[in-house]
Structures are given as structure tokens and as C-alpha cells.
């Protein structure tokens, strides 16, 4: 169950896990400067929890296993996984909201980092890919 609580008041958001039991237990988050939830057209769920001061965030996805937190930052906005177009746009919107920057500004930085990551992945021998 994903929750965001503000000052001990009543719950604002509770979301049920739509993934199979073998995806693990979804995160239970009580606080973050910016918290976002996304469900793509295939029903895959994602959670973004950001720290504005540190310019870092944590990303969880049911499709990639809820137990593993994927740390990301402004230096590495793109997680080391394959995201589809709608997931990438959602993640860019999360960064824009967390950083109080325009989406186009964030999109340029995100796209540059995504291209660099793709080049590094292509340079790895096939047997070393996760």
C-alpha cells in the first residue's frame, strides 16, 4: 500500500498493488518532498519519491520488483532499466515538479542522459547485461 500522510491528518492516497504476489511488497512511504504514482496502459505501477534539497529520488516499479529501490538523481535522472515512452514522460514530469523546472528543460537533460546510458549498454558484451 502506498500512502502519503500530511501532518497526521487523514489519508490522501492509498493505492492497491495490481501486480502478482511474486513482485514483492510495494513500498510504504510516509513522507517525501514530492511523491508521484503512475500506472501505464499495461497496468504496470510506478512510484517516485523525491528529495528536493538533495535533488535525488527513489523509483519503485511492480514490474521490476517492488523490493528493489532504484536511486536516481539530477546527475543520473534515468534509471538503469528500459522504460517505455509513457513511463519516460511521466518520469520527466516528476523531475520537473520536484525541481520546479520546466518540462522542456528537464526533457533535454533527461534525453541526453538516456542516450548516454543507451550507448553504454550497447558497448557492453551481451553476456554482461543484467
Helices and strands as residue ranges (DSSP letters): E 2-4, E 13-15, G 21-23, E 34-39, E 45-51, E 56-61, E 70-73, H 85-99, H 103-123, G 126-128
